[in-house]
Amino acid sequence: MRTSLRSAAVTTTAVSLALLVTACGSGGDTGSGKDTAPSASATGATSTAPSAPAAKALSAAELEKLIVEQADLPGHQVQKAKPADVVKADSVSADKASCTPLAHVMSAVAPGDPGASTQRKAIELPKSGGAPASPKDALGALAAPITSVTLGSYDGQGAQEAFASLKTAGTDCAGGFTLLGGGEKTKIVKVAPETVSAGEESLAWTVTAGVDGEPFVTKLVVFRKGNLLASFSTLSLGGTVKELPKAVIDAQAAKLG
């Protein structure tokens, strides 16, 4: 791997690659959706049943018990970074407003308006184990997939709204956009849909950026479970990720029940 490519790789994901040290974080404002159910007066019906209480976001401490940990992911090294290393939502955006949710997922930021969020980083370990036997093996270890996991909790319909914004972004931004963050501009040239099944609804993409005239590939996955949104951004310092982080996704889905 060329030195220039490795350094450019860090720039490519801009603040998203500051992800190499993800940690716990907290979200912002609450989100709510419109009540689209017909009223009793509109339908001529009367109901004595109490309306379901609006979903309430979990606290960061509660999310800490639900996000994947080392014991959940054999074959990976799971890390938690310091709060100071967490990327702030307002420090990442896109030149197209509708693409900002994708930029956030790339940067290990919970999209939308979470009441709280927390993060982990899962590094896939070499299957051979032990120290690298050669420079080539060491290079392969550096190119191991690194998955940033972000778990956000939302008030009301906030999780559904955030998921819908990502669905829109996948369509609007298919031809690319510019990710803005960390004082850098990163050109995303393509956002291609992938197939994934997790939670109550899920989305996935292969995101290709241009680095020194070469492609740099990131895999993104988001799934919703109730008022929780789990998002995953997988990259490699080698510049290419071949598949979705299935083991990490499955472990997080299992932990949410």
C-alpha positions in Angstrom: 0.0 0.0 0.0 1.5 3.4 -1.0 2.2 5.8 1.8 0.3 8.5 -0.2 -2.8 6.3 -0.4 -2.7 5.5 3.3 -2.5 9.2 4.2 -5.1 10.1 1.6 -7.4 7.4 3.0 -7.5 9.2 6.3 -8.4 12.4 4.5 -11.0 10.6 2.4 -13.4 9.8 5.1 -12.6 13.2 6.6 -13.9 13.2 10.1 -15.5 9.8 9.4 -12.0 8.3 9.6 -11.4 9.9 12.8 -13.5 6.9 13.5 -10.5 5.0 14.1 -11.1 6.2 17.7 -14.9 6.2 18.1 -16.5 6.4 21.5 -19.6 7.2 23.6 -21.6 10.3 22.5 -24.9 12.0 23.1 -27.3 13.3 20.5 -29.4 16.4 20.1 -33.0 17.5 20.0 -36.0 15.2 20.2 -37.9 14.2 17.1 -41.6 13.6 16.5 -43.8 12.7 13.7 -47.3 13.6 12.6 -50.2 11.5 13.8 -51.7 10.2 10.6 -54.4 8.0 12.2 -58.0 9.2 11.5 -59.7 10.8 14.5 -62.8 9.4 16.1 -64.9 12.4 14.9 -63.7 11.8 11.3 -64.7 8.2 11.3 -67.8 8.5 13.3 -66.4 6.0 15.8 -65.8 6.4 19.5 -63.0 4.8 21.4 -62.3 4.5 25.1 -58.9 2.9 24.6 -56.0 5.1 25.8 -53.6 6.2 23.1 -50.2 4.6 23.1 -47.6 6.7 24.9 -45.0 8.3 22.7 -41.7 6.5 22.5 -39.0 8.0 24.8 -35.3 8.0 24.0 -33.1 5.9 26.2 -30.2 7.6 28.0 -26.6 7.2 27.0 -26.1 4.9 30.0 -28.9 2.7 28.9 -27.5 2.5 25.4 -24.2 1.4 26.8 -25.8 -1.8 27.9 -27.2 -2.4 24.4 -24.3 -1.7 22.1 -22.0 -4.6 21.0 -19.0 -5.3 23.3 -16.0 -7.6 23.1 -17.8 -10.6 24.4 -20.4 -10.3 21.6 -17.8 -10.4 18.8 -15.3 -13.2 18.8 -12.7 -12.6 16.0 -12.8 -8.8 16.5 -11.2 -6.3 18.8 -13.9 -4.0 20.1 -12.8 -0.6 21.4 -14.4 2.4 23.1 -12.7 5.8 22.8 -12.8 8.9 25.0 -15.7 11.3 24.6 -13.3 13.9 23.2 -12.8 11.7 20.2 -16.4 11.6 19.2 -17.3 13.4 16.0 -19.9 16.1 16.5 -22.9 16.2 14.2 -22.6 19.8 13.4 -19.0 19.3 12.2 -20.0 17.0 9.3 -22.3 17.9 6.4 -22.6 17.5 2.6 -22.8 19.9 -0.3 -26.3 18.5 -0.9 -28.5 18.8 2.2 -30.2 15.6 1.5 -26.9 13.8 1.6 -25.9 14.9 5.1 -27.5 11.8 6.8 -25.1 9.6 4.7 -22.2 11.8 5.7 -23.2 11.4 9.3 -23.4 7.6 9.1 -19.9 7.6 7.4 -18.7 9.7 10.3 -20.1 7.4 13.1 -22.7 10.1 13.9 -26.3 9.0 14.7 -28.4 10.6 12.0 -31.4 12.8 12.6 -32.2 14.1 16.2 -31.3 11.3 18.7 -31.9 11.8 22.3 -28.7 9.9 23.0 -26.2 7.9 21.1 -23.1 5.8 21.8 -20.4 4.3 19.6 -17.9 1.3 19.3 -15.2 0.3 16.9 -14.8 -3.3 15.8 -11.6 -4.4 14.1 -11.6 -7.7 12.4 -8.6 -9.8 13.5 -6.5 -11.8 11.2 -7.7 -15.4 11.1 -4.2 -16.8 11.5 -3.7 -15.1 14.9 -0.3 -14.2 16.3 2.2 -11.7 15.1 2.5 -11.1 11.3 5.1 -13.5 9.8 6.1 -11.1 7.0 5.8 -7.5 5.8 3.1 -8.8 3.5 1.2 -10.2 6.4 1.6 -7.0 8.3 0.2 -5.1 5.4 -2.8 -7.4 5.3 -3.4 -6.8 9.0 -3.4 -3.0 8.4 -6.0 -3.5 5.7 -8.3 -5.4 8.0 -11.9 -4.1 8.0 -12.7 -1.6 10.7 -16.4 -1.1 11.5 -17.7 1.9 13.5 -21.0 1.0 15.2 -23.3 3.8 16.3 -26.5 3.2 18.3 -28.9 6.0 18.7 -32.2 6.3 20.6 -35.0 8.7 19.6 -38.1 10.3 21.0 -41.5 9.9 19.2 -41.1 9.0 15.5 -37.5 10.3 15.4 -36.0 6.9 14.5 -38.5 6.4 11.7 -37.8 10.0 10.4 -34.0 9.5 10.5 -34.4 6.2 8.6 -36.6 7.8 6.0 -34.0 10.6 5.5 -31.4 7.9 4.8 -33.7 6.2 2.3 -34.1 9.5 0.5 -30.4 10.1 0.6 -29.6 6.7 -1.0 -31.7 7.8 -4.0 -30.7 11.5 -4.2 -27.0 10.9 -3.7 -26.5 7.9 -5.9 -24.5 10.0 -8.3 -22.2 11.3 -5.6 -21.8 14.3 -3.3 -19.1 16.1 -1.4 -18.5 15.3 2.2 -17.5 18.3 4.3 -15.7 17.8 7.6 -12.5 18.2 9.5 -11.6 21.1 7.3 -11.6 18.8 4.3 -13.7 18.2 1.2 -14.1 14.5 0.2 -15.6 13.7 -3.2 -18.0 10.8 -3.1 -18.4 9.5 -6.6 -21.0 6.8 -6.2 -23.5 5.5 -3.7 -24.8 2.0 -4.7 -27.5 0.1 -2.8 -26.7 -3.3 -1.2 -29.0 -6.0 0.2 -29.2 -6.5 4.0 -31.8 -7.8 6.4 -31.8 -6.7 10.1 -34.2 -5.2 12.6 -37.6 -3.9 11.5 -36.3 -2.1 8.4 -32.8 -1.8 7.0 -30.7 -0.2 4.3 -27.1 -0.7 3.0 -24.8 0.9 0.5 -21.4 0.7 -1.1 -19.9 4.2 -1.0 -17.0 4.9 -3.4 -14.8 8.0 -2.9 -12.0 9.1 -5.2 -8.5 9.3 -3.6 -5.6 10.2 -5.8 -7.4 8.9 -8.8 -8.1 5.6 -7.1 -11.4 4.3 -5.5 -11.7 4.2 -1.8 -14.7 2.0 -0.7 -16.8 2.2 2.4 -19.7 -0.1 3.3 -22.7 1.5 5.2 -25.5 -0.3 6.9 -28.4 1.1 9.0 -31.3 -0.8 10.7 -34.1 0.3 12.9 -35.5 -1.6 15.9 -38.3 0.3 17.5 -37.0 3.8 18.4 -33.4 2.6 18.1 -31.2 3.1 15.0 -28.0 1.1 14.6 -25.6 2.3 11.9 -22.4 0.8 10.7 -19.5 2.2 8.6 -16.9 -0.2 7.5 -13.6 0.9 5.9 -10.0 -0.5 5.4 -6.8 1.4 5.2 -6.2 -0.7 2.1 -8.9 1.3 0.4 -11.3 -1.6 -0.3 -14.0 -3.4 1.7 -15.4 -6.4 -0.1 -18.5 -7.2 2.0 -20.9 -5.9 4.6 -19.8 -6.5 8.2 -22.3 -9.4 8.7 -20.9 -10.6 12.0 -21.0 -7.2 13.5 -24.5 -6.5 12.2 -25.8 -9.9 13.5 -24.2 -9.4 16.9 -25.8 -5.9 17.3 -29.2 -7.2 16.1 -29.0 -10.1 18.5 -28.2 -7.8 21.4 -31.3 -5.6 20.7 -33.4 -8.8 20.7 
